[in-house]
Amino acid sequence: MDGNSTTVGGDRPSMLAALQNSLFVQAFVTVVVVCFCTRILSSQRFHSIRRSKGHNILPPTVPYWIPGLRHALSLGWDSKTFMAKCLKKYGDGSPFFLDGAGQQRMCIILDPDHIKNALRSTKEMDPNPFIHTRILGALMGSPQSAVDYYQSEESNTDYIQTTHIRQHTTGSNLGQLDKRVFETLKRTIGETLDSTGEWTEIPDLYSFIKHHITYAVATTLLGTELVSTYSGLMDDLWTHIEATDQFFLGLPRIAIPKAYAARDRLLANFRAWSTKSEELRKHNKVNTVWDPVAGSSLAQEREKLYSELPGHDEYARSAQTLGLLYGGTSLTVPITFWYLYETLRSPDLNKRVLSEIRNHADPKTKSYHFMQLTTRPLLQSLHAETTRLYSSNLTVREVTTPLYVLDDKYSLPKGTPVFILNKWAGMYAPGWAKTRAQALARPLTTFWAERFLVSDGNGDEKKERFSDAGLSGTWMSFGGGEHKCPGRHLARNIGIVTLAVLMGELELEVLDVEKARRLDPDPRQKGFGTLVPGGKVAARIRRRVS
């Protein structure tokens, strides 16, 4: 026994010597030491800059472990979760940098004053560089010839496109889109129901809503033939949408092969659609209001508009078509789901919203006065609160002046991308406390349909109205300044049309509200991206009995 003990003890020096002489161990220890030292030094620098006083200081970079790469691996692996962690830890209102080591160095701002100034400073802060390179180029797959044209001095594509979309998503043109979405939803959902009027089970309400709204938007914009002949359109579209951050970061095809393959199929089918619809237009064989092959007047005019621009062959036009469909669904679908879902699971809200819908029914057309519904204070506040908590999109600007002054302390050099994470700005309590303290009566991490309502008068004269006054740096789910989303009215109306179909024409119930509530996502879990329930929300539906 003693002999064995002596042998083991005698082996220790030789084992230690072996470890000391191992190149692998030495390299491992060196890497660990370097990473720890990097973390300590970058943390000290971060906090030193935050504590310092002065002018024209560059915001600090969030502490990191790996020199050179900095945050590249964290952003590449899961940028949504990584951004959320950074905002929870460092999001006190001071700006900070995330550094993707050449992929993307971005300044994150959260303070409402910073946000308002950034959105107003149209000459110093421009969204178009990001739109051209990251959205149209990296995400939508526009060929370089088109991107080069967008960035050229002779191009005014951004103004033309924004103006064109606004023309088609306001006034009577918006009314036509509303009508087609309403009729499509009513028909496609009705086809799934039990013919006897009994309840039909819906095992997954989010998937149900996503399918029907995506179909309605796609056919309304692009026509029915494309969707019927390309059966994988909706699956491919959502595969592409969910890989948005990975495309933004410039990840190669080998890293996200499914997303690239889905985009390839989308673009190929859009090219074929573009060619076919162009032939029909040349021979005046299309209905210019809406055509089952060529789609809406919006899509038809866009095709003609882009076909006349330099560098816009069918490849460039197909990327623009993908952008149109992406813009019509990526935010609209999840927002509409939560808009409806929050209404369904609150008996009081359900009753009030249903009353609004019934009061604006039009028996003559068997439809609803959608434009009047959009002006109802409760529905306005309901929509605003839904976008505030669940939109999870980004607003990006790039500094175009030699030096942009954020405030008395911080400044940004030319070329700096500035990211505004809209959901996080909407949950930033100090911003609300300055302009709308009464809106903090309920936590900003929870849903409150009346958050955007204010009261006028007293007693019997008291009236509630919708107001977003003073909130331009706190609530900007559809952007801000001169570059607000031109299609935001259509996005809002799709939500109202969906309520009219699923509550006015039909009856929809969540089967177990309390069980479903446990599936609610934590709004602070991700920096951006689609928010969906953590599991399947079961529901049932039937035709409404008069």
Residue, then its C-alpha position, 0 to 999 in steps of 0.5 A: m500500500d505504501g509502495n503504491s503511494t510512493t509510486v503515484g507521488g513519484d509520478r507527479p513531477s514527471m506528469l507535470a513536466a510532460l504537461q509543461n513540455s506539451l505544445f498543446v497545453q502551452a498553446f491552450v494556456t496562452v489562449v486562455v490568458v490572452c482572452f482573460c487579459t483582453r476581457i479585462l482590458s476591454s472592460q476597463r476601457f469601456h467603463s473608463i470611457r463611460r465615466s470620462k468627461g469631455h467632448n467629441i468622444l467616440p462611444p465605447t466598445v462593449p467588452y469582448w474576449i477575443p482580440g481581433l475578432r471582438h464580437a464577430l463570433s457572437l454576432g455570427w452565431d446568434s446576433k439576436t440573443f447577443m444584442a439582447k444580452c448587451l442591451k440588458k447589461y449596458g443599455d442605460g441610455s449611453p451609446f455603445f459599439l458592437d464590433g463584428a471585426g470587419q463584418q459590421r461595426m455598429c453603434i447602438i443608441l437607446d436614448p430618445d434624444h439621440i434617436k429623435n436627432a438621428l431620425r431628424s438629421t436627414k442630411e447627416m444621417d442617411p438610411n440609404p447606404f444600409i438599404h442599398t448594400r445590406i438590404l437590397g444587396a446582401l438580403m435581397g440578392s440584387p446584382q452589383s450593377a443595380v446596387d451601383y446604380y442605386q449608389s450613383e449620383e444620377s439615381n433618385t430611385d429611393y425617392i421614386q420608390t417611396t413616393h410610388i408605394r405611398q401612392h398605392t397604399t393610401g386613399s382609394n388605392l389602399g381601399q382596393l388593397d384592403k378589399r382584396v385582402f378581406e375577400t381573400l382571407k374570408r374565402t381561404i379561411g372559410e374553406t377550412l371550416d366545417s360546413t355544418g357550422e360546428w367548431t373547427e380545431i386549430p392546433d397552432l394559431y400562429s401558423f394558421i394566421k401566418h399561412h392565411i395572411t402571407y397567402a392573402v398579401a402575396t396574392t393581393l400584391l403579385g396575383t394568384e397564378l404565381v402562388s398557385t404554381y409555386s407551392g413552396l413560396m410561403d415556406d421559402l419566404w419565411t426561411h428567407i425572413e428568419a435568416t435576415d440577420q445572417f444575410f446582413l452579416g454577410l455569412p457565406r452560402i456554406a454557413i446558411p445553405k438552406a436560406y440561400a437555396a430558399r432565396d434562389r428559388l424565390l428569385a428564380n420564380f420571380r424572374a419567370w413571373s416578371t417575364k410573363s407579366e411583362e409580355l402580357r403588359k406589352h400586348n395590353k392583356v392585363n387588368t391594370v387594377w389587379d390581374p391574376v398573373a401580373g398582380s396589383s397595379l402597384a406590382q405592375e407599375r413597379e415592374k415597368l418603373y424598374s425595367e426602364l432603369p439602368g442595370h435593372d434586368e430581370y435579376a435586379r427586378s426579381a430582387q425588388t419583387l422579393g423586397l416588396l413581398y418581404g416588406g409586406t409580410s415580415l413585420t405585418v404577419p407577426i404584428t397582426f397575430w399579436y394584435l388579434y391574439e391579445t384581443l382574443r385573450s382579454p374578455d374586456l378588450n375582446k368585447r370592446v373591439l368586437s363592438e367597434i367592428r360591428n358598429h362599422a359593418d357595411p350591410k350593403t357591401k357585406s364588408y366594413h368601413f376599414m378607413q373609419l375603423t383605423t381612426r378609432p382611438l382604441l384600435q389605434s392604441l391597440h395597434a401602436e402598443t402591439t408594434r411597440l412590444y412585438s415589432s422587433n425590427l431595426t431602424v438603421r442610419e449611416v453617418t454621412t457628415p465628417l463628424y456627427v455630434l450625438d450629444d455634449k459628450y459623444s460624436l461619431p465619424k463618417g461611415t458609422p452605422v447607427f442601429i436603433l432597436n425599436k422594441w428596446a427603445g419602446m421599453y426604455a422607461p426613462g424615455w417614457a417618464k420624460t414625455r408620458a409618465q402616465a403610460l408607465a402605470r403598467p410595466l413596459t415589458t407587458f402589453w397594455a392596449e390603452r397605453f397610447l390613449v390620453s383623456d380630454g375633459n372631465g366627468d361626463e365630458k371626458k373623452e379618450r383619444f389616441s396620441d403619439a405626441g412627444l414619442s418620436g424617440t420612444w415609439m418608431s416601429f415604422g421608422g421616423g423622420e422623412h424615411k418612415c415606412p411608406g407601406r405602414h398604412l397597409a400594414r395597419n389595415i391588414g391587422i384591422v381587416t384580419l380582426a374584421v374577418l376573424m371576429g366580425e365574420l367568424e368566431l375564434e376562441v383560444l382554448d386554454v388562455e392561461k396555458a397559452r399565456r405560459l408560452d408568451p415570449d420574453p420581449r427582452q430575450k432577443g434584440f430583434g427578429t420575429l416574436v412568436p409563442g414558445g409553443k403551439v397555441a390551440a384555438r377553435i373557429r366557426r362561422r358566426v351565427s347572426 
